[in-house]
Amino acid sequence: MQRIFRGPVTLRTLFPAALAVLLALAACPAGAAEARGKDTLYYLRHDGRARTCLVHLPPSYDRAKSRPVVLVFHGGGGHGEQMAQMTGFSEKADREGFIVVYPNGSGRWQNRFLTWNTGNCCAYAYENRIDDTGFIRTLIGQLKKDFAIDPRRIYVTGLSNGGMMSYRLACELSDLIAAAGPVAGAQNLECKPSRPVSLVALHGTADLHVRYNGGPPLRMADARNPRVDRPVSEAVAFWVRHNGCREKPETQRKGKVLIETYGDCAAGTAVTLYTLNDEGHTWPGGTKGAFWADEPSREISATDVIWEFFEAHPRRD
């Protein structure tokens, strides 16, 4: 497997012709990627395809100390750079000292309109049966070789199609993932994890793209691939059962946000659901991915909530 590092490089400036040049080069040493406080392009090949992500190391990064890593997955039609801007996870990583990675899905173009194959969604990745689970397993393995990563603190989160990808990875990479934080996603596949995984989910009741109570989307960009999403409650109930948590949650309300926490779970795991009343298809506390997108809530920061949950739930088994 080849690796190419160039930093800082954004996908906005990386066109297919430039990528072809990169593919022809020999791999650079891992140290070349260590541009602290910046997003650096990281390249690898998986399943015969060129795949990329952005890697962000905090200014305090030191190879002598292992760090948590958070993989943040963009929504359908997005890309890693956009997700970094929407969520502010890089700034959070700089303050808290963890590594954040923004993987890129696949599509007909290298740097736009990218999607993830999450079982019944979405677009190019779904239509071409892209092995995104295999890609992320390979990526995590390579990141662990190239950076000082704590294997007990590997986390995944994402929005929409990226939230679906977070659910899928919790199901299929439970041997690697300590916790998942899907936002506005759905668990639309048969889930057979091999171990407990902590889960924190955030979802708005007014989401028309991935509906809180499930069903076909009322707004949908991928008209060629109609789907029916499963309700958020079904995903939460699955992880409560799988993790052996108490069936009745502790509840707390903050404004329009209802927080339900299921405790006493196996191996120190937990399951928490944030229900945002009247919230649309958003990254709460973040920015809009497009001018026409729903306005995110300012009552809560998904980035802060998710990191706080991740930090408290490393693998303990």
N, C-alpha and C positions, 0 to 999 in steps of 0.2 A: 504494500500500500504506500503510495506516495503522499507527501505532505508539502504544501507550499504555504509560507507565511509572508505576508506583506503588511506593514502597519504604519500609520493607520490607513485602511482602505475601506471604502463604503461600496455597497452593491450598486448604488446609484451611478458610480463611476466605473464599475466593472462590466464591460460589455463582452459578448461572446468572443469577439476577435481577441481581446486581451486575455480572456480565459484560455484560449487556444495556445497563446504564447506561454502562459503559466504551465500548462499541461506538458509542454515540451521541456521544461526545466527540471533539473535534478532537485531532489528534496533538500530543503534548508534545515539546518539544525534547529532543535526545539527552542533553544535560547533566543532565536531571532523573533519569536512570537511574544517575548516578554516585554511588551510596551505597556507599562503600568499606567492605569488611569485612562486608557484609550481602547477603542474597539478595533480589533485586529482581525483581518480576514484569515480564516483557517480552512485549508482545503484538504479533502481526501477523496479517494475513489471507493465506491461501494457498489457491488453488483453491476460492475461495468459502467457506472455513471459517475460523473463528476459531481460531488456534493460539497457544499460550503456552509460555513457558519461564521458568526462574529464571536470572538472571545474577548471578554473584558476582565482584565486583572486589576484589582484595587491598588492604589499607590503603596499600600503597606505590604504587598505581596513579597514573600521571601520563600525560596524553594526549601528552606530548612524547616518550614512549618506548614503542615497540611491544612487545607482550607475546605469549607463546604463549597459545593458547586450547584448553581441553579440553572437549569435549562428552561428557556422561555420560548414558547412556540407561538408563532404568528397565526393570525386567522386566515381563512380562505381568501386568496387573492392578494395576500400581503407578502412581507419579507422581513428578515431579521432586523434590518436597520429601522424599519417602520415600528417594529415592536419595541425596540429600545427607546424610541422617541415617545411612544404612547404610554409606556409603563413607568419610565424613570428608574428601571431596575439597575442601570449602571451607576447612577448617583447613589442609590441605596447600597450597592455593593462597595462603593468607595468609603461610605461612612461605616459600614458594618464589617468590612474586611473579607467578604466572600468573593468567589469567582462567579461570573454570570456568562452564560453562553446562549446565543440566539441562533439556533439552527434554521436553515432555509429548506423549505419544501421543494417540490419539483414542479416543472411546467414546461411550456413550449419555449419560454424565454428564460435566460439564466437569472434574471434579476427582477422579474415582475410577474404578477398573477400566479403565485406559487401556492400549492395546496398540499395537504397531508392525506394519506390513505388511512382512514379510521374505521373501515369496515363497510359503511354504506355512504361514505362521503370522503372526499369531495373532488369533483371535476377531474383534472388531468391525473392526479395521483391515484384516485379511485379507479378511473377508467383504465389505466395502464397497470393496475395492481402493483404499484411501487412498494417495495419492501422497506417501509419506513421504520418499522420496529427493528429490523436487522441493521439499518443505517445507524440508528441511535445506539444500539448495542455496540457496534463497531466504533462509533464516535466516542462513547464513554470509555471504552477500552483504550483508545488512543490518547484521550485526554489524561487518563490516569498515568500513562507512561510519560507524557510530556510536561505535566504540571503536578504540583504538590497538592493532590486532592485526597480528602478524607473519604475512604470508601463507605463509611457509615453515614455520610451526610451528602448524598446525591439526591437532588430534588427536581421535580418537573412541574411546570405550570404553563398555562397558555389560554388564549382567548378564542372562543367560537370553535372553528375547525381545530385550532391549537388546543382548546380545552378538551375536545374529543380525543386529541392525540395524547393528552395528559392521562385521561382515563385509560386509554389503550395501553400505555406504557406501564401504568400501575398494575394492570391485569397481566401483561405479557413479559415485563421486566421486573417482576417483584423481587427477584434475586439481587437486583442492583439498586432499586429505587427505595428510598426511606419514606418519602411522602410525596403526594401529588396535590396540586392546587388548581383544578380546572375552574375557569371563569366563563360563564355563558356557554357551557358545553353540554354534551349528552354522552352517556355510556351506552352506545348502540351495538354492542357486541357481547357474545357469550364470554364471560370473564372467569378465568380459572387461575388465579394467582397461586404461587407455591408457598407464600408466607404472608403475614400481616403487613399492610402498608397503611400509614396514616393518610387521611384525606381531609382537606379543607376545600369546600366548594362554595362559590359565590354565584348567585343567579338572580336576575330581576324578574319580577312577576309580569312586567309589560314587554318582555322580550318577544318580538315577532319573528325573529330569525331562527332561534332555538328556544322553543316555548317551554316555560317553567313546568307546565303540566303535561308536556309531551304532545305528540301529534305532528302532522305535516306543517312545515314552516308557512307562515302567512306572508313573509317576504323572503325571496330566494333568488340568489344570483345564478345558481347552478340549475337552470331549468331542465337541462338534459338528463339529470339524474334525480328524479323525485325520491323523497325519503320520508320516513316517519320516525321522529325522534322519541326516545323513551323519556319519561318524566324524571325530573331531578330526584324525586322521592324514591324512585326505584333504585337509582345508583347509590343513594345514601343508605337505604335499607340493606342493599347487598353488602356494603363495606362494614356496616354495623354487625351483620351476621358473621361475615368472614373473619372479622377481627375479634369476635367474641365480646362485643361491648354491651353495656347495659342497654336494654331496649328503650327505656324512657330517657329523653335527654334533659339536661339542665338548660333552661331558656333564659334569655336576656333580651330586652328590647332597647335599642338606641335610636330614637326618632323613627324613621321608616325602615330600620334594619332589625330583623329578628335573627338572633343567634341561637342555634341549637347545638349543644355539645354533648356528645356521647362518650362517657368515660369508662373506666375499669376495663379497658381493652387489652388484648393479649400483647405481650412483648413491648409494653410501654407505648403502644399506638393510641390514636384517638381519631374520632370522626367529628367534624364540625361543619354545619351548614349555615351560611349567611344568606338569608332571603331578603332581597331589597324590594320593598313594596313600590310599585309604579316605576321601577327602573327598566330601561330598555336594554338593547344589545350593546353593552359598554364594558370598558375596563374602569370600574369605579375609582374616582380620584385621579384618573389619568387624562389623556387628551384624546380627541376624536381622530380616528384613522383616516377620515375623509370628511369633506365639508357637509355631506348629506347624512352623516352618521348620527346616531342618537347622542344626546348630551350626557356625559358621565355625571354621576352623583358627586357632590362634594361633602357628603356626610361621612364618607368612609374612604380610605385608601386601600385598594386591593393589594398594592405592592407592600404596604406596611403590614397589613393583616396576614398576608401569605408568608412573608419572611418571619414574622413573629412566631407563626405556627411551625414553620420549618425548623427554626432555631431550637424550638422546644421538643422536636421529635426526630432525633437521629435514630438510626437502627440500634436496637438494644438486644436483639435476639442472637 
